[in-house]
Amino acid sequence: MSLVRLENVSKSFSGDPIFAEVNLRIEEGERIALIGRNGTGKTTLFRLIMGETEPDSGVVECMRRARIVYLTQIPEATPETTVEEIALTPFADMLNMENELRVLEMNMADGDETALAAYGEYQHEFTARGGYTFRTRVRQILGGLGFHPEDFTLPFGALSGGWRARLMLSLTLLREADLLLLDEPENHLDMDAREWLEDHLQSRSEAVVLISHDRRMVNVLARRVLELERGALISHTGNYDAWLKEKALRREQQQKAHERQEAFIRKEQAWIDRFRYKNTKARQAQSRIKRLEKLEVVEAPESEMAAVGFNMGPVIRSGETVLDARNLSMAYDAPLYSDFSLAVHRGERLGVIGPNGSGKTTLLRQLADRHNGMTGSVRLGHNVKHAFYDQHQEHLGNGNDLLAEMQLHKPDWTPLQCRNYLARFLFRSEEVFKPVAVLSGGERSRLALAKLIASDANLLFLDEPTNHLDMTSREALEASLDDFPGAIIVVSHDRTLIDRLVERLVIVENGEARQFQGNFTEYRLWRQANPDAAARAPDAASESRKKNIEERERKKAQDREARREQRQIEQLEADIAAVESDIATIQEQFATLDPADYEQGHALTEHYDSLREKLDDLYECWAHIADG
């Protein structure tokens, strides 16, 4: 029997449909990724499975005695309760058995012979249930999620929101379960903790349903992808990359089938219109009409849900060196980094990585002249205009609505220009009058990125730019940043972003900042191959690595140029289709033109000739780009 079964489940809120007749089965040991845009109902689906909300119609069934654990579950804890005490709560029965064994040990020491037999039975059961390993397991999971041994005795009240989220995740992983429902477990985890979590989940036997915007985690863990879109739940066997390819292929095949059928219908309809009133062809015409009426229509694929338009466009060319930082140092209770120097060149992309709290954002802010640091100097190069993306969006004016916030940022723009620009970021119609203070995390991120892009900067400082963005928006942002001609310095735990975008890393950890020539995957492989050298600065890349990096950067530049050309070709093809449509319209007007109307005929002829000339120019441009 399936662990969970949903049959024809529908759900709506305030009259707005979330699901429509959704069907789903979750089998034992499955690895499933549940994906979809923010607001499509992923968390609602989890709440339906847990029985926290009821469907409007349909059936939700769970296997009898199935142990289903949901990430958000956490026991009530007083501020004084320690981290380890909270982590041990799933083992209350084991703790009771420990106490019973201690009592029996004391009784045996007092000469109670009956306690000996009871002790033997208790100890056997205690051992069989993992009584001598559960504390080790607790410490391993806490350690994997970033807690150090000295943190185990910290009171719950002293933990920040991020560390409380990690503690919730540890409780989920420590509970006995048949099915784990994990809703964005990567939140607040740094790169090392994310890698540990992937390895840990791969080693477990329970079924897992994962909601995550971390594409690498989804690729590593998922064996089936469920996509929620427009109230439908679509299933695909494979990981995220395989799902993307399958989805694109399915849409392409459906579009081609639709176009073939449309061409066939047009051809048949033209024949019918020409011959249906001729006596010799009337029977054939009626036969073709009936054939068209019986034709099973192939619908065009539904257009993709609206994507954010992160296109950045050209920027002013800067000097060769865009930033020169010398001897930067910063410390709070302990050193974050000291005597760190960095030069950034035009068009370069740097990633800043390291554990949470290591000083990544502080370093980024010092480089962007938003933090004085303790020592050091930062000099911007010739013609450099920089912009800063703050992950907390502290610069957004909560007292404004979206339109007013945009107008303050671009006072030379008209209200219509601001509204058209905001529409690119999915703020449309009356939404532009929504107060900034009530925006969700994803909406605030889109607004902050809109302001960043409108700055026309050629040096971007980005602090966790993909936080709160769904997968589609992350991919759109990555593509735009990849095409961006300026320089980028980005702090991020998003391994996919770092791998795709950067060619050099700054690693901030253990009180120092050091550089590595390469992306995150290359750094991880280097660290695995050199475990004893991980604490040393891997600044000097080997010649072979340098050549590989240069080759990769050359290929990335070629790919960027190829994408630009492809976009130009697509635009030209759209323009050609529009002009050809206009020409066809004029040809139809010629057919109905009164021969005596000389002026109208002359005007149509001039318009026709200008369109033909424009069409020839478009085809010439298309051929020039297509031929390379």
Secondary structure as UniProt FT lines:
FT   STRAND          4..13
FT   TURN            14..15
FT   STRAND          16..26
FT   TURN            28..29
FT   STRAND          31..35
FT   TURN            38..39
FT   HELIX           42..50
FT   STRAND          57..62
FT   TURN            64..65
FT   STRAND          68..70
FT   TURN            71..72
FT   TURN            79..80
FT   HELIX           83..87
FT   HELIX           89..91
FT   HELIX           92..109
FT   TURN            110..111
FT   HELIX           114..128
FT   TURN            129..133
FT   HELIX           134..144
FT   TURN            145..146
FT   HELIX           149..151
FT   TURN            152..153
FT   HELIX           156..158
FT   HELIX           161..174
FT   STRAND          179..183
FT   TURN            185..188
FT   HELIX           191..203
FT   STRAND          207..211
FT   HELIX           215..221
FT   STRAND          224..229
FT   TURN            230..231
FT   STRAND          232..237
FT   HELIX           240..275
FT   TURN            276..277
FT   TURN            279..281
FT   HELIX           282..294
FT   STRAND          321..331
FT   STRAND          335..345
FT   TURN            346..347
FT   STRAND          349..353
FT   TURN            356..357
FT   HELIX           360..367
FT   TURN            368..369
FT   STRAND          375..380
FT   TURN            382..383
FT   STRAND          386..389
FT   TURN            391..392
FT   TURN            394..395
FT   TURN            398..399
FT   HELIX           402..409
FT   TURN            411..412
FT   HELIX           415..423
FT   TURN            424..426
FT   HELIX           429..433
FT   HELIX           436..438
FT   HELIX           441..454
FT   TURN            455..456
FT   STRAND          459..463
FT   TURN            465..468
FT   HELIX           471..483
FT   STRAND          487..491
FT   HELIX           495..501
FT   STRAND          504..509
FT   TURN            510..511
FT   STRAND          512..517
FT   HELIX           520..529
FT   HELIX           531..533
FT   TURN            534..535
FT   HELIX           543..591
FT   TURN            595..596
FT   HELIX           598..626
//
